[in-house]
Amino acid sequence: MTARKPAPPAEAVAADAHWEAKLAKLRARTRPTVTLSICDDEDLKKAAATARFLEQQAKDTAEKNPGDKASQAAAKAASDHLAAAQAALDEASVELRFQALPRNEFRELLAAHPPTEEQAEKGYDYNPDTMAPILIAAASLDPLTEEDAAEFLGAWSQAEGDALVSAALRVQKTDRMDLGKG
């Protein structure tokens, strides 16, 4: 027997003439994604951060002095410098992209990796040691395998490994909704 999708109440549809369009938008939504950007060149990261700061200062000065051609030119030069610094940082960076799993898949993954007794005492809902590489690979939009994830988690620093796990886990809890108007 196939499940029948119930029709919305006629009075509700009549009250919202745009219901079909809303429903189409809801069905077309994609799952949330996050990007983890990795760059080992501290000088490039500092240069981009400094350029971002200097651009903001130059823009603030230009806004306060709209008729001053020198401050307008300085703001433009700062923006150009930031664009160049950001391009250099982007070129040296590796980006890993993660997407939320469908809800039932994420719940199954959590259930398949229950916490140890010690982890449960610390408040864990799952075993991060066994689940992390699987979650990273499953959520990755890049061809990142469980073996790759396990290798990185073993070789990278604690903070970097935690950032990798956090990106794959954080996207599972990304909320793009609000209660809006009442």
PyRosetta script that sets phi, psi and omega in degrees:
from pyrosetta import init, pose_from_sequence

init()
pose = pose_from_sequence("MTARKPAPPAEAVAADAHWEAKLAKLRARTRPTVTLSICDDEDLKKAAATARFLEQQAKDTAEKNPGDKASQAAAKAASDHLAAAQAALDEASVELRFQALPRNEFRELLAAHPPTEEQAEKGYDYNPDTMAPILIAAASLDPLTEEDAAEFLGAWSQAEGDALVSAALRVQKTDRMDLGKG")
pose.set_psi(1, 132.1)
pose.set_omega(1, 179.2)
pose.set_phi(2, -92.9)
pose.set_psi(2, 143.5)
pose.set_omega(2, 179.7)
pose.set_phi(3, -73.1)
pose.set_psi(3, 137.9)
pose.set_omega(3, 179.3)
pose.set_phi(4, -99.7)
pose.set_psi(4, 130.9)
pose.set_omega(4, 178.6)
pose.set_phi(5, -81.0)
pose.set_psi(5, 119.9)
pose.set_omega(5, -178.2)
pose.set_phi(6, -68.8)
pose.set_psi(6, 144.5)
pose.set_omega(6, 177.0)
pose.set_phi(7, -79.4)
pose.set_psi(7, 142.6)
pose.set_omega(7, 177.3)
pose.set_phi(8, -65.7)
pose.set_psi(8, 152.3)
pose.set_omega(8, -179.9)
pose.set_phi(9, -57.7)
pose.set_psi(9, 137.2)
pose.set_omega(9, -177.4)
pose.set_phi(10, -57.7)
pose.set_psi(10, -38.3)
pose.set_omega(10, -179.8)
pose.set_phi(11, -66.9)
pose.set_psi(11, -32.5)
pose.set_omega(11, 177.7)
pose.set_phi(12, -69.6)
pose.set_psi(12, -41.7)
pose.set_omega(12, 178.3)
pose.set_phi(13, -65.2)
pose.set_psi(13, -41.0)
pose.set_omega(13, 179.6)
pose.set_phi(14, -64.7)
pose.set_psi(14, -34.0)
pose.set_omega(14, -179.7)
pose.set_phi(15, -73.5)
pose.set_psi(15, -20.8)
pose.set_omega(15, -179.2)
pose.set_phi(16, -130.1)
pose.set_psi(16, 94.2)
pose.set_omega(16, -176.6)
pose.set_phi(17, -64.5)
pose.set_psi(17, -16.4)
pose.set_omega(17, -177.4)
pose.set_phi(18, -101.2)
pose.set_psi(18, 14.2)
pose.set_omega(18, -174.7)
pose.set_phi(19, -56.7)
pose.set_psi(19, -45.8)
pose.set_omega(19, -177.3)
pose.set_phi(20, -61.6)
pose.set_psi(20, -39.5)
pose.set_omega(20, 177.9)
pose.set_phi(21, -66.3)
pose.set_psi(21, -40.4)
pose.set_omega(21, 177.7)
pose.set_phi(22, -63.2)
pose.set_psi(22, -44.7)
pose.set_omega(22, -179.1)
pose.set_phi(23, -62.3)
pose.set_psi(23, -40.4)
pose.set_omega(23, 177.6)
pose.set_phi(24, -62.8)
pose.set_psi(24, -40.8)
pose.set_omega(24, 177.6)
pose.set_phi(25, -64.1)
pose.set_psi(25, -42.8)
pose.set_omega(25, 179.6)
pose.set_phi(26, -62.0)
pose.set_psi(26, -41.0)
pose.set_omega(26, -179.9)
pose.set_phi(27, -72.2)
pose.set_psi(27, -24.1)
pose.set_omega(27, -177.8)
pose.set_phi(28, -88.7)
pose.set_psi(28, -4.3)
pose.set_omega(28, -178.2)
pose.set_phi(29, -60.5)
pose.set_psi(29, 144.4)
pose.set_omega(29, 172.9)
pose.set_phi(30, -100.0)
pose.set_psi(30, 157.9)
pose.set_omega(30, 178.4)
pose.set_phi(31, -71.9)
pose.set_psi(31, 152.0)
pose.set_omega(31, -179.3)
pose.set_phi(32, -59.8)
pose.set_psi(32, 150.9)
pose.set_omega(32, 175.3)
pose.set_phi(33, -130.7)
pose.set_psi(33, 153.4)
pose.set_omega(33, 172.4)
pose.set_phi(34, -135.3)
pose.set_psi(34, 157.7)
pose.set_omega(34, 178.7)
pose.set_phi(35, -122.3)
pose.set_psi(35, 134.6)
pose.set_omega(35, 173.9)
pose.set_phi(36, -107.7)
pose.set_psi(36, 118.0)
pose.set_omega(36, -178.6)
pose.set_phi(37, -101.5)
pose.set_psi(37, 129.4)
pose.set_omega(37, -176.4)
pose.set_phi(38, -122.4)
pose.set_psi(38, 124.0)
pose.set_omega(38, 176.5)
pose.set_phi(39, -140.9)
pose.set_psi(39, 126.6)
pose.set_omega(39, -179.3)
pose.set_phi(40, -89.6)
pose.set_psi(40, -5.8)
pose.set_omega(40, -177.2)
pose.set_phi(41, -92.1)
pose.set_psi(41, 97.4)
pose.set_omega(41, -178.2)
pose.set_phi(42, -62.4)
pose.set_psi(42, -34.2)
pose.set_omega(42, -180.0)
pose.set_phi(43, -63.2)
pose.set_psi(43, -41.6)
pose.set_omega(43, 178.1)
pose.set_phi(44, -66.0)
pose.set_psi(44, -39.0)
pose.set_omega(44, 178.3)
pose.set_phi(45, -64.6)
pose.set_psi(45, -43.1)
pose.set_omega(45, 178.6)
pose.set_phi(46, -65.9)
pose.set_psi(46, -41.4)
pose.set_omega(46, -179.9)
pose.set_phi(47, -61.6)
pose.set_psi(47, -42.1)
pose.set_omega(47, 179.0)
pose.set_phi(48, -66.9)
pose.set_psi(48, -41.0)
pose.set_omega(48, 179.2)
pose.set_phi(49, -64.6)
pose.set_psi(49, -42.6)
pose.set_omega(49, 178.6)
pose.set_phi(50, -64.3)
pose.set_psi(50, -44.3)
pose.set_omega(50, 179.1)
pose.set_phi(51, -61.8)
pose.set_psi(51, -38.1)
pose.set_omega(51, 178.0)
pose.set_phi(52, -63.0)
pose.set_psi(52, -44.3)
pose.set_omega(52, 179.1)
pose.set_phi(53, -63.6)
pose.set_psi(53, -47.1)
pose.set_omega(53, -178.7)
pose.set_phi(54, -65.1)
pose.set_psi(54, -36.0)
pose.set_omega(54, 177.3)
pose.set_phi(55, -63.9)
pose.set_psi(55, -43.2)
pose.set_omega(55, -179.8)
pose.set_phi(56, -62.7)
pose.set_psi(56, -41.8)
pose.set_omega(56, 177.9)
pose.set_phi(57, -62.0)
pose.set_psi(57, -45.7)
pose.set_omega(57, -179.0)
pose.set_phi(58, -64.4)
pose.set_psi(58, -39.8)
pose.set_omega(58, 177.8)
pose.set_phi(59, -64.9)
pose.set_psi(59, -41.4)
pose.set_omega(59, 178.6)
pose.set_phi(60, -61.2)
pose.set_psi(60, -43.9)
pose.set_omega(60, 179.2)
pose.set_phi(61, -64.0)
pose.set_psi(61, -42.9)
pose.set_omega(61, -179.9)
pose.set_phi(62, -64.2)
pose.set_psi(62, -38.6)
pose.set_omega(62, 178.1)
pose.set_phi(63, -65.5)
pose.set_psi(63, -35.7)
pose.set_omega(63, -179.9)
pose.set_phi(64, -75.2)
pose.set_psi(64, -21.5)
pose.set_omega(64, -177.2)
pose.set_phi(65, -129.7)
pose.set_psi(65, 66.7)
pose.set_omega(65, -173.5)
pose.set_phi(66, -61.7)
pose.set_psi(66, -24.1)
pose.set_omega(66, -179.2)
pose.set_phi(67, -92.1)
pose.set_psi(67, -4.8)
pose.set_omega(67, -177.4)
pose.set_phi(68, -86.5)
pose.set_psi(68, 108.0)
pose.set_omega(68, -177.3)
pose.set_phi(69, -63.5)
pose.set_psi(69, -33.5)
pose.set_omega(69, -179.2)
pose.set_phi(70, -65.9)
pose.set_psi(70, -43.2)
pose.set_omega(70, 179.7)
pose.set_phi(71, -70.5)
pose.set_psi(71, -32.8)
pose.set_omega(71, 175.8)
pose.set_phi(72, -65.5)
pose.set_psi(72, -43.0)
pose.set_omega(72, 178.7)
pose.set_phi(73, -66.0)
pose.set_psi(73, -38.6)
pose.set_omega(73, 178.6)
pose.set_phi(74, -64.9)
pose.set_psi(74, -38.8)
pose.set_omega(74, 178.0)
pose.set_phi(75, -64.3)
pose.set_psi(75, -42.3)
pose.set_omega(75, 178.4)
pose.set_phi(76, -64.0)
pose.set_psi(76, -43.7)
pose.set_omega(76, 179.2)
pose.set_phi(77, -63.7)
pose.set_psi(77, -39.7)
pose.set_omega(77, 178.6)
pose.set_phi(78, -65.6)
pose.set_psi(78, -39.0)
pose.set_omega(78, 177.4)
pose.set_phi(79, -65.2)
pose.set_psi(79, -41.4)
pose.set_omega(79, 177.5)
pose.set_phi(80, -63.8)
pose.set_psi(80, -41.6)
pose.set_omega(80, 179.3)
pose.set_phi(81, -63.7)
pose.set_psi(81, -42.6)
pose.set_omega(81, 178.1)
pose.set_phi(82, -62.5)
pose.set_psi(82, -43.0)
pose.set_omega(82, 179.6)
pose.set_phi(83, -59.7)
pose.set_psi(83, -41.7)
pose.set_omega(83, 179.2)
pose.set_phi(84, -67.7)
pose.set_psi(84, -43.3)
pose.set_omega(84, 179.7)
pose.set_phi(85, -64.9)
pose.set_psi(85, -40.5)
pose.set_omega(85, 179.3)
pose.set_phi(86, -67.6)
pose.set_psi(86, -38.7)
pose.set_omega(86, 178.1)
pose.set_phi(87, -63.0)
pose.set_psi(87, -41.3)
pose.set_omega(87, 178.4)
pose.set_phi(88, -65.0)
pose.set_psi(88, -40.8)
pose.set_omega(88, 177.9)
pose.set_phi(89, -65.3)
pose.set_psi(89, -44.9)
pose.set_omega(89, 179.3)
pose.set_phi(90, -60.5)
pose.set_psi(90, -40.7)
pose.set_omega(90, -179.4)
pose.set_phi(91, -63.5)
pose.set_psi(91, -36.1)
pose.set_omega(91, -177.7)
pose.set_phi(92, -87.0)
pose.set_psi(92, -7.5)
pose.set_omega(92, -175.0)
pose.set_phi(93, -95.4)
pose.set_psi(93, 154.6)
pose.set_omega(93, 172.0)
pose.set_phi(94, -114.1)
pose.set_psi(94, 129.6)
pose.set_omega(94, 178.1)
pose.set_phi(95, -109.2)
pose.set_psi(95, 131.5)
pose.set_omega(95, 172.7)
pose.set_phi(96, -111.0)
pose.set_psi(96, 132.9)
pose.set_omega(96, -177.0)
pose.set_phi(97, -111.4)
pose.set_psi(97, 137.1)
pose.set_omega(97, -179.8)
pose.set_phi(98, -128.3)
pose.set_psi(98, 145.1)
pose.set_omega(98, 178.5)
pose.set_phi(99, -127.5)
pose.set_psi(99, 143.5)
pose.set_omega(99, 178.1)
pose.set_phi(100, -59.8)
pose.set_psi(100, 140.3)
pose.set_omega(100, 175.3)
pose.set_phi(101, -79.2)
pose.set_psi(101, 157.1)
pose.set_omega(101, 171.1)
pose.set_phi(102, -57.1)
pose.set_psi(102, 145.7)
pose.set_omega(102, -173.3)
pose.set_phi(103, -51.4)
pose.set_psi(103, -46.1)
pose.set_omega(103, -177.7)
pose.set_phi(104, -65.8)
pose.set_psi(104, -35.8)
pose.set_omega(104, 178.2)
pose.set_phi(105, -66.3)
pose.set_psi(105, -41.3)
pose.set_omega(105, 179.3)
pose.set_phi(106, -65.5)
pose.set_psi(106, -42.7)
pose.set_omega(106, 178.5)
pose.set_phi(107, -63.0)
pose.set_psi(107, -40.1)
pose.set_omega(107, 177.3)
pose.set_phi(108, -63.6)
pose.set_psi(108, -39.6)
pose.set_omega(108, 178.4)
pose.set_phi(109, -63.7)
pose.set_psi(109, -44.4)
pose.set_omega(109, 177.0)
pose.set_phi(110, -60.2)
pose.set_psi(110, -45.1)
pose.set_omega(110, -178.2)
pose.set_phi(111, -65.6)
pose.set_psi(111, -31.8)
pose.set_omega(111, -179.0)
pose.set_phi(112, -75.9)
pose.set_psi(112, -9.8)
pose.set_omega(112, -177.6)
pose.set_phi(113, -132.0)
pose.set_psi(113, 66.5)
pose.set_omega(113, -179.1)
pose.set_phi(114, -67.0)
pose.set_psi(114, 153.0)
pose.set_omega(114, -179.7)
pose.set_phi(115, -70.3)
pose.set_psi(115, 153.7)
pose.set_omega(115, 171.5)
pose.set_phi(116, -69.9)
pose.set_psi(116, 171.0)
pose.set_omega(116, 179.1)
pose.set_phi(117, -58.7)
pose.set_psi(117, -43.6)
pose.set_omega(117, -179.9)
pose.set_phi(118, -64.9)
pose.set_psi(118, -41.4)
pose.set_omega(118, 178.8)
pose.set_phi(119, -65.6)
pose.set_psi(119, -40.7)
pose.set_omega(119, 179.2)
pose.set_phi(120, -62.7)
pose.set_psi(120, -39.0)
pose.set_omega(120, 177.7)
pose.set_phi(121, -63.5)
pose.set_psi(121, -29.2)
pose.set_omega(121, 179.0)
pose.set_phi(122, -85.7)
pose.set_psi(122, -0.8)
pose.set_omega(122, 175.9)
pose.set_phi(123, 97.1)
pose.set_psi(123, 7.9)
pose.set_omega(123, 179.4)
pose.set_phi(124, -72.8)
pose.set_psi(124, 142.8)
pose.set_omega(124, 176.2)
pose.set_phi(125, -96.2)
pose.set_psi(125, -9.8)
pose.set_omega(125, -176.6)
pose.set_phi(126, -152.8)
pose.set_psi(126, 170.8)
pose.set_omega(126, 178.6)
pose.set_phi(127, -94.7)
pose.set_psi(127, 102.8)
pose.set_omega(127, -177.0)
pose.set_phi(128, -64.8)
pose.set_psi(128, -27.5)
pose.set_omega(128, -178.7)
pose.set_phi(129, -66.3)
pose.set_psi(129, -40.3)
pose.set_omega(129, -178.5)
pose.set_phi(130, -90.3)
pose.set_psi(130, -29.0)
pose.set_omega(130, -175.0)
pose.set_phi(131, -85.6)
pose.set_psi(131, -31.5)
pose.set_omega(131, -171.0)
pose.set_phi(132, -53.7)
pose.set_psi(132, -53.4)
pose.set_omega(132, -178.3)
pose.set_phi(133, -63.3)
pose.set_psi(133, -33.6)
pose.set_omega(133, -179.5)
pose.set_phi(134, -70.1)
pose.set_psi(134, -44.3)
pose.set_omega(134, 178.4)
pose.set_phi(135, -63.2)
pose.set_psi(135, -44.6)
pose.set_omega(135, -179.6)
pose.set_phi(136, -58.1)
pose.set_psi(136, -48.2)
pose.set_omega(136, -179.5)
pose.set_phi(137, -66.2)
pose.set_psi(137, -42.1)
pose.set_omega(137, -177.5)
pose.set_phi(138, -67.0)
pose.set_psi(138, -36.4)
pose.set_omega(138, -176.8)
pose.set_phi(139, -86.3)
pose.set_psi(139, -14.6)
pose.set_omega(139, -175.7)
pose.set_phi(140, -69.1)
pose.set_psi(140, 133.6)
pose.set_omega(140, 172.6)
pose.set_phi(141, -88.3)
pose.set_psi(141, -7.1)
pose.set_omega(141, 175.3)
pose.set_phi(142, -97.7)
pose.set_psi(142, 164.8)
pose.set_omega(142, -179.6)
pose.set_phi(143, -77.7)
pose.set_psi(143, 54.1)
pose.set_omega(143, 179.8)
pose.set_phi(144, -86.3)
pose.set_psi(144, 123.9)
pose.set_omega(144, -177.4)
pose.set_phi(145, -94.6)
pose.set_psi(145, 166.9)
pose.set_omega(145, 174.3)
pose.set_phi(146, -59.3)
pose.set_psi(146, -39.2)
pose.set_omega(146, -179.8)
pose.set_phi(147, -64.4)
pose.set_psi(147, -42.6)
pose.set_omega(147, 176.5)
pose.set_phi(148, -59.4)
pose.set_psi(148, -49.2)
pose.set_omega(148, -177.6)
pose.set_phi(149, -60.3)
pose.set_psi(149, -45.0)
pose.set_omega(149, 179.6)
pose.set_phi(150, -62.6)
pose.set_psi(150, -40.0)
pose.set_omega(150, 178.3)
pose.set_phi(151, -61.9)
pose.set_psi(151, -47.2)
pose.set_omega(151, -179.3)
pose.set_phi(152, -63.7)
pose.set_psi(152, -42.8)
pose.set_omega(152, -179.7)
pose.set_phi(153, -63.3)
pose.set_psi(153, -32.6)
pose.set_omega(153, 178.9)
pose.set_phi(154, -79.1)
pose.set_psi(154, -31.8)
pose.set_omega(154, -173.0)
pose.set_phi(155, -96.1)
pose.set_psi(155, -31.0)
pose.set_omega(155, -175.9)
pose.set_phi(156, -79.0)
pose.set_psi(156, 166.3)
pose.set_omega(156, 176.6)
pose.set_phi(157, -64.5)
pose.set_psi(157, 164.1)
pose.set_omega(157, 178.8)
pose.set_phi(158, -57.1)
pose.set_psi(158, -46.3)
pose.set_omega(158, -177.4)
pose.set_phi(159, -63.6)
pose.set_psi(159, -41.5)
pose.set_omega(159, -179.2)
pose.set_phi(160, -70.2)
pose.set_psi(160, -39.5)
pose.set_omega(160, 175.5)
pose.set_phi(161, -62.7)
pose.set_psi(161, -41.9)
pose.set_omega(161, 178.0)
pose.set_phi(162, -62.6)
pose.set_psi(162, -38.0)
pose.set_omega(162, 178.7)
pose.set_phi(163, -64.9)
pose.set_psi(163, -38.7)
pose.set_omega(163, 178.4)
pose.set_phi(164, -64.3)
pose.set_psi(164, -48.1)
pose.set_omega(164, 178.7)
pose.set_phi(165, -63.6)
pose.set_psi(165, -42.5)
pose.set_omega(165, -178.5)
pose.set_phi(166, -60.2)
pose.set_psi(166, -41.0)
pose.set_omega(166, 179.7)
pose.set_phi(167, -61.9)
pose.set_psi(167, -45.2)
pose.set_omega(167, -179.2)
pose.set_phi(168, -68.6)
pose.set_psi(168, -32.7)
pose.set_omega(168, 179.7)
pose.set_phi(169, -82.8)
pose.set_psi(169, -40.6)
pose.set_omega(169, -177.2)
pose.set_phi(170, -59.3)
pose.set_psi(170, -38.7)
pose.set_omega(170, -178.7)
pose.set_phi(171, -66.0)
pose.set_psi(171, -24.9)
pose.set_omega(171, 178.2)
pose.set_phi(172, -69.3)
pose.set_psi(172, -23.0)
pose.set_omega(172, -176.2)
pose.set_phi(173, -112.1)
pose.set_psi(173, 12.0)
pose.set_omega(173, 178.6)
pose.set_phi(174, -70.6)
pose.set_psi(174, 129.4)
pose.set_omega(174, -178.5)
pose.set_phi(175, -116.6)
pose.set_psi(175, 117.5)
pose.set_omega(175, 179.6)
pose.set_phi(176, -105.8)
pose.set_psi(176, 24.2)
pose.set_omega(176, -177.0)
pose.set_phi(177, -119.8)
pose.set_psi(177, 158.4)
pose.set_omega(177, 168.6)
pose.set_phi(178, -144.3)
pose.set_psi(178, 164.9)
pose.set_omega(178, -176.9)
pose.set_phi(179, -73.5)
pose.set_psi(179, -21.3)
pose.set_omega(179, 174.4)
pose.set_phi(180, 60.9)
pose.set_psi(180, -150.1)
pose.set_omega(180, -177.7)
pose.set_phi(181, -71.6)
pose.set_psi(181, 149.6)
pose.set_omega(181, -178.1)
pose.set_phi(182, -108.7)
pose.dump_pdb("model.pdb")
